[in-house]
């Protein structure tokens, strides 16, 4: 699992949550997720609340 967020504050919060050690955290946006290059599927979900 990969978690991506452009906010260092939100990444810090996410990294402190239970199970966070199973996630690779990336500071950035969807463009920061590299294609796998094989038949692996990539799903990016944006949860933005104004």
Number of C-alpha atoms within 10 A of each C-alpha: 8 12 19 21 18 13 12 12 9 12 17 11 10 17 16 10 9 8 9 14 11 10 13 11 17 17 13 15 14 15 9 12 15 8 11 9 7 6 7 8 8 11 8 12 8 9 6 5 4 2
